[in-house]
Amino acid sequence: MTKSYHSDPAILGGEPVFVGTRVPIQSLFAHLEAGESIDDFLKGFPSVKREQVISLLKESHEKILQPA
């Protein structure tokens, strides 16, 4: 699985962003917490691909459900 995000000190002070963009990962979670859909998020940030969002959510899911 290709990583959908990265952190670079030269981009937004190292805040994790979607690869190929300057869109912070936190923006996705803020939209979802506010009750917005993935489609709403993607409309607001057209440089982010749906595949990147799904990949990030899958990776988060796997990490959270990983046995201790």
PQR file with spaces between the fields and no chain letter, atoms N, CA, C, O and H, PARSE charges and radii, in Angstrom:
ATOM       1  N    MET     1       0.845   -1.177    0.000 -0.4000 1.5000
ATOM       2  CA   MET     1       0.000    0.000    0.000 -0.0000 2.0000
ATOM       3  C    MET     1       0.890    1.238    0.000  0.5500 1.7000
ATOM       4  O    MET     1       1.790    1.366    0.830 -0.5500 1.4000
ATOM       5  N    THR     2       0.634    2.142   -0.930 -0.4000 1.5000
ATOM       6  CA   THR     2       1.377    3.384   -1.002 -0.0000 2.0000
ATOM       7  C    THR     2       0.856    4.328    0.080  0.5500 1.7000
ATOM       8  O    THR     2      -0.350    4.455    0.292 -0.5500 1.4000
ATOM       9  H    THR     2      -0.097    2.038   -1.605  0.4000 1.0000
ATOM      10  N    LYS     3       1.783    4.975    0.746 -0.4000 1.5000
ATOM      11  CA   LYS     3       1.391    5.887    1.813 -0.0000 2.0000
ATOM      12  C    LYS     3       0.674    7.100    1.218  0.5500 1.7000
ATOM      13  O    LYS     3       1.136    7.688    0.240 -0.5500 1.4000
ATOM      14  H    LYS     3       2.762    4.871    0.574  0.4000 1.0000
ATOM      15  N    SER     4      -0.454    7.465    1.816 -0.4000 1.5000
ATOM      16  CA   SER     4      -1.270    8.560    1.297 -0.0000 2.0000
ATOM      17  C    SER     4      -0.905    9.908    1.912  0.5500 1.7000
ATOM      18  O    SER     4      -1.403   10.948    1.482 -0.5500 1.4000
ATOM      19  H    SER     4      -0.829    6.988    2.611  0.4000 1.0000
ATOM      20  N    TYR     5      -0.035    9.884    2.915 -0.4000 1.5000
ATOM      21  CA   TYR     5       0.335   11.128    3.580 -0.0000 2.0000
ATOM      22  C    TYR     5       1.822   11.118    3.909  0.5500 1.7000
ATOM      23  O    TYR     5       2.474   10.074    3.880 -0.5500 1.4000
ATOM      24  H    TYR     5       0.370    9.039    3.264  0.4000 1.0000
ATOM      25  N    HIS     6       2.343   12.295    4.220 -0.4000 1.5000
ATOM      26  CA   HIS     6       3.732   12.409    4.654 -0.0000 2.0000
ATOM      27  C    HIS     6       3.891   13.681    5.467  0.5500 1.7000
ATOM      28  O    HIS     6       2.993   14.520    5.542 -0.5500 1.4000
ATOM      29  H    HIS     6       1.814   13.143    4.243  0.4000 1.0000
ATOM      30  N    SER     7       5.045   13.792    6.061 -0.4000 1.5000
ATOM      31  CA   SER     7       5.361   14.953    6.878 -0.0000 2.0000
ATOM      32  C    SER     7       6.727   15.471    6.434  0.5500 1.7000
ATOM      33  O    SER     7       7.690   14.709    6.346 -0.5500 1.4000
ATOM      34  H    SER     7       5.774   13.111    6.000  0.4000 1.0000
ATOM      35  N    ASP     8       6.801   16.754    6.158 -0.4000 1.5000
ATOM      36  CA   ASP     8       8.031   17.381    5.691 -0.0000 2.0000
ATOM      37  C    ASP     8       8.146   18.728    6.406  0.5500 1.7000
ATOM      38  O    ASP     8       7.232   19.549    6.320 -0.5500 1.4000
ATOM      39  H    ASP     8       6.019   17.373    6.229  0.4000 1.0000
ATOM      40  N    PRO     9       9.252   18.964    7.107 -0.5600 1.5000
ATOM      41  CA   PRO     9       9.407   20.234    7.825  0.2800 2.0000
ATOM      42  C    PRO     9       9.241   21.473    6.932  0.5500 1.7000
ATOM      43  O    PRO     9       8.918   22.555    7.423 -0.5500 1.4000
ATOM      44  N    ALA    10       9.460   21.311    5.629 -0.4000 1.5000
ATOM      45  CA   ALA    10       9.336   22.442    4.709 -0.0000 2.0000
ATOM      46  C    ALA    10       7.889   22.692    4.279  0.5500 1.7000
ATOM      47  O    ALA    10       7.597   23.701    3.636 -0.5500 1.4000
ATOM      48  H    ALA    10       9.722   20.432    5.230  0.4000 1.0000
ATOM      49  N    ILE    11       6.992   21.783    4.630 -0.4000 1.5000
ATOM      50  CA   ILE    11       5.577   21.933    4.264 -0.0000 2.0000
ATOM      51  C    ILE    11       4.763   22.057    5.541  0.5500 1.7000
ATOM      52  O    ILE    11       4.689   21.116    6.331 -0.5500 1.4000
ATOM      53  H    ILE    11       7.230   20.964    5.153  0.4000 1.0000
ATOM      54  N    LEU    12       4.156   23.208    5.740 -0.4000 1.5000
ATOM      55  CA   LEU    12       3.311   23.482    6.907 -0.0000 2.0000
ATOM      56  C    LEU    12       3.981   23.097    8.221  0.5500 1.7000
ATOM      57  O    LEU    12       3.334   22.591    9.137 -0.5500 1.4000
ATOM      58  H    LEU    12       4.216   23.973    5.099  0.4000 1.0000
ATOM      59  N    GLY    13       5.277   23.341    8.297 -0.4000 1.5000
ATOM      60  CA   GLY    13       6.012   23.100    9.539 -0.0000 2.0000
ATOM      61  C    GLY    13       6.072   21.642    9.957  0.5500 1.7000
ATOM      62  O    GLY    13       6.286   21.340   11.131 -0.5500 1.4000
ATOM      63  H    GLY    13       5.803   23.752    7.552  0.4000 1.0000
ATOM      64  N    GLY    14       5.884   20.731    9.000 -0.4000 1.5000
ATOM      65  CA   GLY    14       5.977   19.308    9.310 -0.0000 2.0000
ATOM      66  C    GLY    14       4.651   18.650    9.645  0.5500 1.7000
ATOM      67  O    GLY    14       4.609   17.460    9.954 -0.5500 1.4000
ATOM      68  H    GLY    14       5.710   20.976    8.047  0.4000 1.0000
ATOM      69  N    GLU    15       3.560   19.416    9.586 -0.4000 1.5000
ATOM      70  CA   GLU    15       2.237   18.821    9.840 -0.0000 2.0000
ATOM      71  C    GLU    15       1.955   17.774    8.758  0.5500 1.7000
ATOM      72  O    GLU    15       2.225   18.027    7.583 -0.5500 1.4000
ATOM      73  H    GLU    15       3.594   20.384    9.335  0.4000 1.0000
ATOM      74  N    PRO    16       1.423   16.613    9.125 -0.5600 1.5000
ATOM      75  CA   PRO    16       1.126   15.587    8.111  0.2800 2.0000
ATOM      76  C    PRO    16       0.119   16.110    7.087  0.5500 1.7000
ATOM      77  O    PRO    16      -0.918   16.671    7.439 -0.5500 1.4000
ATOM      78  N    VAL    17       0.454   15.909    5.807 -0.4000 1.5000
ATOM      79  CA   VAL    17      -0.395   16.338    4.697 -0.0000 2.0000
ATOM      80  C    VAL    17      -0.579   15.181    3.731  0.5500 1.7000
ATOM      81  O    VAL    17       0.192   14.222    3.744 -0.5500 1.4000
ATOM      82  H    VAL    17       1.297   15.453    5.521  0.4000 1.0000
ATOM      83  N    PHE    18      -1.603   15.275    2.893 -0.4000 1.5000
ATOM      84  CA   PHE    18      -1.787   14.285    1.839 -0.0000 2.0000
ATOM      85  C    PHE    18      -0.647   14.443    0.823  0.5500 1.7000
ATOM      86  O    PHE    18      -0.281   15.561    0.460 -0.5500 1.4000
ATOM      87  H    PHE    18      -2.229   16.055    2.882  0.4000 1.0000
ATOM      88  N    VAL    19      -0.099   13.330    0.377 -0.4000 1.5000
ATOM      89  CA   VAL    19       1.010   13.333   -0.580 -0.0000 2.0000
ATOM      90  C    VAL    19       0.622   14.137   -1.823  0.5500 1.7000
ATOM      91  O    VAL    19      -0.472   13.976   -2.364 -0.5500 1.4000
ATOM      92  H    VAL    19      -0.396   12.422    0.672  0.4000 1.0000
ATOM      93  N    GLY    20       1.530   14.997   -2.263 -0.4000 1.5000
ATOM      94  CA   GLY    20       1.314   15.796   -3.465 -0.0000 2.0000
ATOM      95  C    GLY    20       0.465   17.028   -3.240  0.5500 1.7000
ATOM      96  O    GLY    20       0.107   17.721   -4.193 -0.5500 1.4000
ATOM      97  H    GLY    20       2.419   15.127   -1.824  0.4000 1.0000
ATOM      98  N    THR    21       0.133   17.312   -1.974 -0.4000 1.5000
ATOM      99  CA   THR    21      -0.700   18.471   -1.664 -0.0000 2.0000
ATOM     100  C    THR    21      -0.123   19.197   -0.451  0.5500 1.7000
ATOM     101  O    THR    21       0.880   18.784    0.132 -0.5500 1.4000
ATOM     102  H    THR    21       0.424   16.749   -1.200  0.4000 1.0000
ATOM     103  N    ARG    22      -0.784   20.281   -0.097 -0.4000 1.5000
ATOM     104  CA   ARG    22      -0.483   20.977    1.153 -0.0000 2.0000
ATOM     105  C    ARG    22      -1.710   20.907    2.070  0.5500 1.7000
ATOM     106  O    ARG    22      -1.888   21.743    2.956 -0.5500 1.4000
ATOM     107  H    ARG    22      -1.598   20.616   -0.570  0.4000 1.0000
ATOM     108  N    VAL    23      -2.549   19.894    1.839 -0.4000 1.5000
ATOM     109  CA   VAL    23      -3.780   19.722    2.607 -0.0000 2.0000
ATOM     110  C    VAL    23      -3.477   18.888    3.852  0.5500 1.7000
ATOM     111  O    VAL    23      -3.100   17.722    3.742 -0.5500 1.4000
ATOM     112  H    VAL    23      -2.404   19.214    1.120  0.4000 1.0000
ATOM     113  N    PRO    24      -3.639   19.477    5.023 -0.5600 1.5000
ATOM     114  CA   PRO    24      -3.362   18.744    6.257  0.2800 2.0000
ATOM     115  C    PRO    24      -4.341   17.588    6.475  0.5500 1.7000
ATOM     116  O    PRO    24      -5.532   17.707    6.186 -0.5500 1.4000
ATOM     117  N    ILE    25      -3.831   16.489    6.979 -0.4000 1.5000
ATOM     118  CA   ILE    25      -4.661   15.344    7.328 -0.0000 2.0000
ATOM     119  C    ILE    25      -5.727   15.775    8.338  0.5500 1.7000
ATOM     120  O    ILE    25      -6.863   15.303    8.291 -0.5500 1.4000
ATOM     121  H    ILE    25      -2.863   16.393    7.214  0.4000 1.0000
ATOM     122  N    GLN    26      -5.355   16.665    9.239 -0.4000 1.5000
ATOM     123  CA   GLN    26      -6.291   17.148   10.256 -0.0000 2.0000
ATOM     124  C    GLN    26      -7.553   17.738    9.621  0.5500 1.7000
ATOM     125  O    GLN    26      -8.628   17.674   10.217 -0.5500 1.4000
ATOM     126  H    GLN    26      -4.432   17.048    9.277  0.4000 1.0000
ATOM     127  N    SER    27      -7.437   18.306    8.431 -0.4000 1.5000
ATOM     128  CA   SER    27      -8.613   18.873    7.754 -0.0000 2.0000
ATOM     129  C    SER    27      -9.656   17.801    7.466  0.5500 1.7000
ATOM     130  O    SER    27     -10.854   18.047    7.608 -0.5500 1.4000
ATOM     131  H    SER    27      -6.564   18.358    7.947  0.4000 1.0000
ATOM     132  N    LEU    28      -9.215   16.625    7.065 -0.4000 1.5000
ATOM     133  CA   LEU    28     -10.155   15.535    6.811 -0.0000 2.0000
ATOM     134  C    LEU    28     -10.894   15.184    8.091  0.5500 1.7000
ATOM     135  O    LEU    28     -12.122   15.096    8.097 -0.5500 1.4000
ATOM     136  H    LEU    28      -8.242   16.425    6.949  0.4000 1.0000
ATOM     137  N    PHE    29     -10.152   14.981    9.180 -0.4000 1.5000
ATOM     138  CA   PHE    29     -10.791   14.599   10.434 -0.0000 2.0000
ATOM     139  C    PHE    29     -11.716   15.699   10.952  0.5500 1.7000
ATOM     140  O    PHE    29     -12.766   15.401   11.520 -0.5500 1.4000
ATOM     141  H    PHE    29      -9.154   15.052    9.175  0.4000 1.0000
ATOM     142  N    ALA    30     -11.347   16.949   10.768 -0.4000 1.5000
ATOM     143  CA   ALA    30     -12.210   18.061   11.192 -0.0000 2.0000
ATOM     144  C    ALA    30     -13.526   18.038   10.411  0.5500 1.7000
ATOM     145  O    ALA    30     -14.593   18.254   10.986 -0.5500 1.4000
ATOM     146  H    ALA    30     -10.494   17.192   10.307  0.4000 1.0000
ATOM     147  N    HIS    31     -13.453   17.777    9.112 -0.4000 1.5000
ATOM     148  CA   HIS    31     -14.663   17.705    8.298 -0.0000 2.0000
ATOM     149  C    HIS    31     -15.548   16.542    8.744  0.5500 1.7000
ATOM     150  O    HIS    31     -16.762   16.697    8.879 -0.5500 1.4000
ATOM     151  H    HIS    31     -12.587   17.601    8.645  0.4000 1.0000
ATOM     152  N    LEU    32     -14.943   15.391    8.969 -0.4000 1.5000
ATOM     153  CA   LEU    32     -15.722   14.225    9.385 -0.0000 2.0000
ATOM     154  C    LEU    32     -16.343   14.444   10.760  0.5500 1.7000
ATOM     155  O    LEU    32     -17.494   14.072   10.988 -0.5500 1.4000
ATOM     156  H    LEU    32     -13.957   15.266    8.859  0.4000 1.0000
ATOM     157  N    GLU    33     -15.589   15.044   11.673 -0.4000 1.5000
ATOM     158  CA   GLU    33     -16.114   15.327   13.017 -0.0000 2.0000
ATOM     159  C    GLU    33     -17.284   16.303   12.964  0.5500 1.7000
ATOM     160  O    GLU    33     -18.178   16.255   13.808 -0.5500 1.4000
ATOM     161  H    GLU    33     -14.654   15.347   11.488  0.4000 1.0000
ATOM     162  N    ALA    34     -17.273   17.181   11.977 -0.4000 1.5000
ATOM     163  CA   ALA    34     -18.356   18.162   11.822 -0.0000 2.0000
ATOM     164  C    ALA    34     -19.580   17.561   11.124  0.5500 1.7000
ATOM     165  O    ALA    34     -20.577   18.249   10.904 -0.5500 1.4000
ATOM     166  H    ALA    34     -16.546   17.219   11.291  0.4000 1.0000
ATOM     167  N    GLY    35     -19.498   16.274   10.779 -0.4000 1.5000
ATOM     168  CA   GLY    35     -20.633   15.607   10.152 -0.0000 2.0000
ATOM     169  C    GLY    35     -20.647   15.672    8.642  0.5500 1.7000
ATOM     170  O    GLY    35     -21.622   15.269    8.007 -0.5500 1.4000
ATOM     171  H    GLY    35     -18.688   15.715   10.958  0.4000 1.0000
ATOM     172  N    GLU    36     -19.576   16.177    8.066 -0.4000 1.5000
ATOM     173  CA   GLU    36     -19.505   16.256    6.612 -0.0000 2.0000
ATOM     174  C    GLU    36     -19.055   14.916    6.043  0.5500 1.7000
ATOM     175  O    GLU    36     -18.431   14.109    6.732 -0.5500 1.4000
ATOM     176  H    GLU    36     -18.785   16.505    8.582  0.4000 1.0000
ATOM     177  N    SER    37     -19.381   14.695    4.784 -0.4000 1.5000
ATOM     178  CA   SER    37     -19.014   13.442    4.119 -0.0000 2.0000
ATOM     179  C    SER    37     -17.638   13.547    3.476  0.5500 1.7000
ATOM     180  O    SER    37     -17.064   14.630    3.358 -0.5500 1.4000
ATOM     181  H    SER    37     -19.888   15.350    4.223  0.4000 1.0000
ATOM     182  N    ILE    38     -17.134   12.410    3.070 -0.4000 1.5000
ATOM     183  CA   ILE    38     -15.875   12.389    2.320 -0.0000 2.0000
ATOM     184  C    ILE    38     -16.050   13.186    1.031  0.5500 1.7000
ATOM     185  O    ILE    38     -15.150   13.926    0.635 -0.5500 1.4000
ATOM     186  H    ILE    38     -17.600   11.530    3.166  0.4000 1.0000
ATOM     187  N    ASP    39     -17.193   13.044    0.379 -0.4000 1.5000
ATOM     188  CA   ASP    39     -17.446   13.801   -0.853 -0.0000 2.0000
ATOM     189  C    ASP    39     -17.396   15.301   -0.609  0.5500 1.7000
ATOM     190  O    ASP    39     -16.856   16.045   -1.428 -0.5500 1.4000
ATOM     191  H    ASP    39     -17.925   12.443    0.701  0.4000 1.0000
ATOM     192  N    ASP    40     -17.960   15.756    0.524 -0.4000 1.5000
ATOM     193  CA   ASP    40     -17.890   17.181    0.861 -0.0000 2.0000
ATOM     194  C    ASP    40     -16.438   17.617    1.003  0.5500 1.7000
ATOM     195  O    ASP    40     -16.039   18.662    0.489 -0.5500 1.4000
ATOM     196  H    ASP    40     -18.398   15.151    1.189  0.4000 1.0000
ATOM     197  N    PHE    41     -15.653   16.806    1.704 -0.4000 1.5000
ATOM     198  CA   PHE    41     -14.235   17.114    1.888 -0.0000 2.0000
ATOM     199  C    PHE    41     -13.532   17.214    0.537  0.5500 1.7000
ATOM     200  O    PHE    41     -12.796   18.167    0.282 -0.5500 1.4000
ATOM     201  H    PHE    41     -15.977   15.957    2.122  0.4000 1.0000
ATOM     202  N    LEU    42     -13.762   16.237   -0.316 -0.4000 1.5000
ATOM     203  CA   LEU    42     -13.088   16.210   -1.624 -0.0000 2.0000
ATOM     204  C    LEU    42     -13.493   17.394   -2.498  0.5500 1.7000
ATOM     205  O    LEU    42     -12.675   17.889   -3.273 -0.5500 1.4000
ATOM     206  H    LEU    42     -14.360   15.462   -0.108  0.4000 1.0000
ATOM     207  N    LYS    43     -14.726   17.851   -2.389 -0.4000 1.5000
ATOM     208  CA   LYS    43     -15.153   19.038   -3.141 -0.0000 2.0000
ATOM     209  C    LYS    43     -14.380   20.266   -2.685  0.5500 1.7000
ATOM     210  O    LYS    43     -14.033   21.126   -3.495 -0.5500 1.4000
ATOM     211  H    LYS    43     -15.390   17.448   -1.759  0.4000 1.0000
ATOM     212  N    GLY    44     -14.114   20.345   -1.388 -0.4000 1.5000
ATOM     213  CA   GLY    44     -13.385   21.490   -0.846 -0.0000 2.0000
ATOM     214  C    GLY    44     -11.885   21.422   -1.080  0.5500 1.7000
ATOM     215  O    GLY    44     -11.199   22.444   -1.053 -0.5500 1.4000
ATOM     216  H    GLY    44     -14.396   19.647   -0.731  0.4000 1.0000
ATOM     217  N    PHE    45     -11.376   20.217   -1.311 -0.4000 1.5000
ATOM     218  CA   PHE    45      -9.934   20.014   -1.507 -0.0000 2.0000
ATOM     219  C    PHE    45      -9.707   19.127   -2.730  0.5500 1.7000
ATOM     220  O    PHE    45      -9.342   17.960   -2.591 -0.5500 1.4000
ATOM     221  H    PHE    45     -11.933   19.386   -1.333  0.4000 1.0000
ATOM     222  N    PRO    46      -9.922   19.676   -3.926 -0.5600 1.5000
ATOM     223  CA   PRO    46      -9.845   18.859   -5.146  0.2800 2.0000
ATOM     224  C    PRO    46      -8.466   18.273   -5.453  0.5500 1.7000
ATOM     225  O    PRO    46      -8.347   17.389   -6.301 -0.5500 1.4000
ATOM     226  N    SER    47      -7.431   18.754   -4.777 -0.4000 1.5000
ATOM     227  CA   SER    47      -6.100   18.177   -5.022 -0.0000 2.0000
ATOM     228  C    SER    47      -5.924   16.830   -4.319  0.5500 1.7000
ATOM     229  O    SER    47      -4.997   16.082   -4.626 -0.5500 1.4000
ATOM     230  H    SER    47      -7.528   19.473   -4.088  0.4000 1.0000
ATOM     231  N    VAL    48      -6.814   16.526   -3.378 -0.4000 1.5000
ATOM     232  CA   VAL    48      -6.773   15.237   -2.675 -0.0000 2.0000
ATOM     233  C    VAL    48      -7.625   14.236   -3.454  0.5500 1.7000
ATOM     234  O    VAL    48      -8.743   14.546   -3.866 -0.5500 1.4000
ATOM     235  H    VAL    48      -7.567   17.134   -3.128  0.4000 1.0000
ATOM     236  N    LYS    49      -7.092   13.049   -3.647 -0.4000 1.5000
ATOM     237  CA   LYS    49      -7.808   11.997   -4.374 -0.0000 2.0000
ATOM     238  C    LYS    49      -8.576   11.114   -3.391  0.5500 1.7000
ATOM     239  O    LYS    49      -8.139   10.895   -2.261 -0.5500 1.4000
ATOM     240  H    LYS    49      -6.184   12.797   -3.312  0.4000 1.0000
ATOM     241  N    ARG    50      -9.712   10.617   -3.836 -0.4000 1.5000
ATOM     242  CA   ARG    50     -10.518    9.718   -3.015 -0.0000 2.0000
ATOM     243  C    ARG    50      -9.678    8.533   -2.528  0.5500 1.7000
ATOM     244  O    ARG    50      -9.806    8.109   -1.379 -0.5500 1.4000
ATOM     245  H    ARG    50     -10.066   10.795   -4.754  0.4000 1.0000
ATOM     246  N    GLU    51      -8.822    8.004   -3.398 -0.4000 1.5000
ATOM     247  CA   GLU    51      -7.993    6.864   -3.038 -0.0000 2.0000
ATOM     248  C    GLU    51      -7.077    7.188   -1.852  0.5500 1.7000
ATOM     249  O    GLU    51      -6.793    6.319   -1.028 -0.5500 1.4000
ATOM     250  H    GLU    51      -8.718    8.348   -4.331  0.4000 1.0000
ATOM     251  N    GLN    52      -6.618    8.438   -1.770 -0.4000 1.5000
ATOM     252  CA   GLN    52      -5.771    8.848   -0.652 -0.0000 2.0000
ATOM     253  C    GLN    52      -6.558    8.829    0.659  0.5500 1.7000
ATOM     254  O    GLN    52      -6.055    8.379    1.689 -0.5500 1.4000
ATOM     255  H    GLN    52      -6.849    9.144   -2.440  0.4000 1.0000
ATOM     256  N    VAL    53      -7.795    9.322    0.608 -0.4000 1.5000
ATOM     257  CA   VAL    53      -8.625    9.350    1.814 -0.0000 2.0000
ATOM     258  C    VAL    53      -8.915    7.922    2.267  0.5500 1.7000
ATOM     259  O    VAL    53      -8.774    7.604    3.448 -0.5500 1.4000
ATOM     260  H    VAL    53      -8.204    9.688   -0.229  0.4000 1.0000
ATOM     261  N    ILE    54      -9.320    7.062    1.336 -0.4000 1.5000
ATOM     262  CA   ILE    54      -9.642    5.673    1.675 -0.0000 2.0000
ATOM     263  C    ILE    54      -8.407    4.970    2.220  0.5500 1.7000
ATOM     264  O    ILE    54      -8.501    4.227    3.197 -0.5500 1.4000
ATOM     265  H    ILE    54      -9.435    7.320    0.376  0.4000 1.0000
ATOM     266  N    SER    55      -7.256    5.192    1.606 -0.4000 1.5000
ATOM     267  CA   SER    55      -6.011    4.582    2.081 -0.0000 2.0000
ATOM     268  C    SER    55      -5.678    5.028    3.496  0.5500 1.7000
ATOM     269  O    SER    55      -5.288    4.211    4.330 -0.5500 1.4000
ATOM     270  H    SER    55      -7.180    5.795    0.812  0.4000 1.0000
ATOM     271  N    LEU    56      -5.829    6.313    3.770 -0.4000 1.5000
ATOM     272  CA   LEU    56      -5.568    6.838    5.112 -0.0000 2.0000
ATOM     273  C    LEU    56      -6.518    6.214    6.134  0.5500 1.7000
ATOM     274  O    LEU    56      -6.087    5.821    7.219 -0.5500 1.4000
ATOM     275  H    LEU    56      -6.146    6.977    3.092  0.4000 1.0000
ATOM     276  N    LEU    57      -7.789    6.121    5.801 -0.4000 1.5000
ATOM     277  CA   LEU    57      -8.766    5.537    6.723 -0.0000 2.0000
ATOM     278  C    LEU    57      -8.486    4.050    6.953  0.5500 1.7000
ATOM     279  O    LEU    57      -8.617    3.562    8.076 -0.5500 1.4000
ATOM     280  H    LEU    57      -8.139    6.440    4.920  0.4000 1.0000
ATOM     281  N    LYS    58      -8.102    3.330    5.899 -0.4000 1.5000
ATOM     282  CA   LYS    58      -7.762    1.912    6.055 -0.0000 2.0000
ATOM     283  C    LYS    58      -6.548    1.743    6.955  0.5500 1.7000
ATOM     284  O    LYS    58      -6.529    0.881    7.833 -0.5500 1.4000
ATOM     285  H    LYS    58      -7.996    3.727    4.987  0.4000 1.0000
ATOM     286  N    GLU    59      -5.534    2.574    6.731 -0.4000 1.5000
ATOM     287  CA   GLU    59      -4.327    2.492    7.550 -0.0000 2.0000
ATOM     288  C    GLU    59      -4.647    2.801    9.012  0.5500 1.7000
ATOM     289  O    GLU    59      -4.139    2.132    9.912 -0.5500 1.4000
ATOM     290  H    GLU    59      -5.549    3.275    6.018  0.4000 1.0000
ATOM     291  N    SER    60      -5.476    3.799    9.251 -0.4000 1.5000
ATOM     292  CA   SER    60      -5.884    4.143   10.612 -0.0000 2.0000
ATOM     293  C    SER    60      -6.653    2.992   11.241  0.5500 1.7000
ATOM     294  O    SER    60      -6.431    2.646   12.401 -0.5500 1.4000
ATOM     295  H    SER    60      -5.888    4.343    8.520  0.4000 1.0000
ATOM     296  N    HIS    61      -7.544    2.410   10.480 -0.4000 1.5000
ATOM     297  CA   HIS    61      -8.350    1.281   10.944 -0.0000 2.0000
ATOM     298  C    HIS    61      -7.446    0.118   11.355  0.5500 1.7000
ATOM     299  O    HIS    61      -7.625   -0.466   12.423 -0.5500 1.4000
ATOM     300  H    HIS    61      -7.724    2.691    9.538  0.4000 1.0000
ATOM     301  N    GLU    62      -6.482   -0.211   10.505 -0.4000 1.5000
ATOM     302  CA   GLU    62      -5.575   -1.327   10.794 -0.0000 2.0000
ATOM     303  C    GLU    62      -4.744   -1.065   12.050  0.5500 1.7000
ATOM     304  O    GLU    62      -4.542   -1.971   12.858 -0.5500 1.4000
ATOM     305  H    GLU    62      -6.337    0.263    9.637  0.4000 1.0000
ATOM     306  N    LYS    63      -4.265    0.161   12.217 -0.4000 1.5000
ATOM     307  CA   LYS    63      -3.454    0.496   13.396 -0.0000 2.0000
ATOM     308  C    LYS    63      -4.279    0.425   14.675  0.5500 1.7000
ATOM     309  O    LYS    63      -3.808   -0.073   15.697 -0.5500 1.4000
ATOM     310  H    LYS    63      -4.429    0.898   11.560  0.4000 1.0000
ATOM     311  N    ILE    64      -5.489    0.916   14.617 -0.4000 1.5000
ATOM     312  CA   ILE    64      -6.326    0.955   15.815 -0.0000 2.0000
ATOM     313  C    ILE    64      -6.755   -0.454   16.226  0.5500 1.7000
ATOM     314  O    ILE    64      -6.804   -0.758   17.418 -0.5500 1.4000
ATOM     315  H    ILE    64      -5.872    1.320   13.786  0.4000 1.0000
ATOM     316  N    LEU    65      -7.063   -1.308   15.261 -0.4000 1.5000
ATOM     317  CA   LEU    65      -7.559   -2.638   15.572 -0.0000 2.0000
ATOM     318  C    LEU    65      -6.450   -3.684   15.702  0.5500 1.7000
ATOM     319  O    LEU    65      -6.725   -4.869   15.894 -0.5500 1.4000
ATOM     320  H    LEU    65      -7.023   -1.061   14.293  0.4000 1.0000
ATOM     321  N    GLN    66      -5.220   -3.244   15.599 -0.4000 1.5000
ATOM     322  CA   GLN    66      -4.085   -4.150   15.744 -0.0000 2.0000
ATOM     323  C    GLN    66      -4.025   -4.669   17.187  0.5500 1.7000
ATOM     324  O    GLN    66      -4.126   -3.886   18.132 -0.5500 1.4000
ATOM     325  H    GLN    66      -4.997   -2.282   15.444  0.4000 1.0000
ATOM     326  N    PRO    67      -3.860   -5.988   17.358 -0.5600 1.5000
ATOM     327  CA   PRO    67      -3.763   -6.516   18.725  0.2800 2.0000
ATOM     328  C    PRO    67      -2.579   -5.902   19.476  0.5500 1.7000
ATOM     329  O    PRO    67      -1.537   -5.611   18.889 -0.5500 1.4000
ATOM     330  N    ALA    68      -2.756   -5.717   20.750 -0.4000 1.5000
ATOM     331  CA   ALA    68      -1.708   -5.119   21.588 -0.0000 2.0000
ATOM     332  C    ALA    68      -0.543   -6.068   21.760  0.5500 1.7000
ATOM     333  O    ALA    68       0.430   -5.733   22.435 -0.5500 1.4000
ATOM     334  H    ALA    68      -3.603   -5.953   21.227  0.4000 1.0000
